[in-house]
Amino acid sequence: MMNIKFAIVSKDTSFKMLKEKFDLANDLASIDVEYISNNIDGLPKVYNRVLAEERAIKKHDYLVFMHADVSFNARSFIEHLKDVGSKYAVIGLCGTSTFNVSQSPLNWWTGSNPTPYEKWGCVTHGELGDQTSYFSEHSQNVMDREVACIDGLCIIFTRQALDTDMQFDESLGEFDFYDSDISCQTLMKYKLKLGVMVQKDLCHYSVGRSILTPSFLDNEAKFRAKWNFPIPKDSAIAKHLEMKAQFASNGQSI
């Protein structure tokens, strides 16, 4: 029986995937769940602590990092993971097969990937009773797909990734680009496979937040510098950096 650990992080004390939901799949796998509440440290720092603990004990075949506002059928998730887990080193539940760094703002779902046919994963967003469903054109017909970038709502480290020294970059901020950076590490640094596992009953109980905040654009600049991705001319990030330089020359900040 395979061993799986779920690390679920919340900014308060609310969690959509309660222990009772995981207990319904106890006959399929040995499941450990760590609920991390009232997080103020940001996701990369917390995830790295969990990674260090796992690498010290080497107990689990899969380590699943999850947002607190995500839910799915645990039995179908684990059965699916058994089928596709050996194909990839790191697995997400949605992402894109094309990560276009020539556009900004840099994110997998809109500006950096204008082609909907290259997006993978099935996600229902919003509270129950008031949902808008977003499906990639092909995800309903595939169970998994090799991709270039995954979303951070759920990131699965297989044993292959756990046996490396891969970790989340805490310098990129508390919530931005940790998923894009892990994607780049998987493909570019460690030369491993990155995949999306299409979980058709997935619900993400939020609709995200603005990607044009100064904080997001500052972290985009750091991410681009780290991976030597150029700043696109006349882009959101270019305009943001130009404005910062102008303010700095006047002894101000934004």
FENGI-V368369 format. One record per residue. RES is the residue in one small letter. D_CENTER is the distance of its C-alpha to the mean C-alpha in whole Angstrom. Layout:
RES&D_CENTER ; RES&D_CENTER
//
This chain:
m&26 ; m&23 ; n&21 ; i&18 ; k&16 ; f&14 ; a&13 ; i&13 ; v&13 ; s&15 ; k&16 ; d&20 ; t&21 ; s&19 ; f&17 ; k&17 ; m&17 ; l&20 ; k&22 ; e&24 ; k&22 ; f&21 ; d&24 ; l&25 ; a&24 ; n&25 ; d&28 ; l&25 ; a&23 ; s&24 ; i&21 ; d&20 ; v&18 ; e&18 ; y&18 ; i&17 ; s&19 ; n&20 ; n&17 ; i&18 ; d&17 ; g&13 ; l&10 ; p&11 ; k&14 ; v&14 ; y&12 ; n&14 ; r&17 ; v&16 ; l&15 ; a&19 ; e&20 ; e&19 ; r&20 ; a&23 ; i&24 ; k&23 ; k&23 ; h&20 ; d&19 ; y&15 ; l&13 ; v&11 ; f&8 ; m&8 ; h&9 ; a&13 ; d&13 ; v&12 ; s&15 ; f&16 ; n&19 ; a&19 ; r&21 ; s&20 ; f&17 ; i&18 ; e&21 ; h&18 ; l&17 ; k&20 ; d&21 ; v&18 ; g&17 ; s&19 ; k&18 ; y&15 ; a&14 ; v&10 ; i&9 ; g&6 ; l&8 ; c&8 ; g&9 ; t&12 ; s&15 ; t&16 ; f&14 ; n&17 ; v&17 ; s&21 ; q&20 ; s&19 ; p&17 ; l&14 ; n&11 ; w&10 ; w&12 ; t&15 ; g&17 ; s&16 ; n&16 ; p&19 ; t&20 ; p&19 ; y&20 ; e&17 ; k&14 ; w&13 ; g&12 ; c&14 ; v&13 ; t&16 ; h&15 ; g&18 ; e&20 ; l&22 ; g&25 ; d&24 ; q&21 ; t&20 ; s&19 ; y&17 ; f&17 ; s&17 ; e&21 ; h&20 ; s&18 ; q&21 ; n&22 ; v&20 ; m&18 ; d&16 ; r&16 ; e&15 ; v&13 ; a&12 ; c&9 ; i&6 ; d&3 ; g&1 ; l&5 ; c&5 ; i&5 ; i&9 ; f&11 ; t&14 ; r&18 ; q&18 ; a&15 ; l&16 ; d&20 ; t&18 ; d&18 ; m&15 ; q&13 ; f&11 ; d&13 ; e&14 ; s&16 ; l&14 ; g&14 ; e&13 ; f&10 ; d&10 ; f&9 ; y&7 ; d&4 ; s&7 ; d&9 ; i&8 ; s&9 ; c&12 ; q&13 ; t&13 ; l&15 ; m&17 ; k&18 ; y&18 ; k&19 ; l&17 ; k&15 ; l&12 ; g&12 ; v&11 ; m&13 ; v&14 ; q&14 ; k&17 ; d&18 ; l&14 ; c&15 ; h&12 ; y&15 ; s&15 ; v&15 ; g&13 ; r&15 ; s&17 ; i&15 ; l&19 ; t&19 ; p&21 ; s&18 ; f&15 ; l&18 ; d&19 ; n&16 ; e&15 ; a&19 ; k&18 ; f&15 ; r&18 ; a&20 ; k&18 ; w&18 ; n&21 ; f&20 ; p&23 ; i&23 ; p&24 ; k&27 ; d&28 ; s&24 ; a&23 ; i&22 ; a&25 ; k&27 ; h&25 ; l&26 ; e&29 ; m&30 ; k&29 ; a&31 ; q&34 ; f&33 ; a&33 ; s&37 ; n&38 ; g&37 ; q&34 ; s&30 ; i&28
//
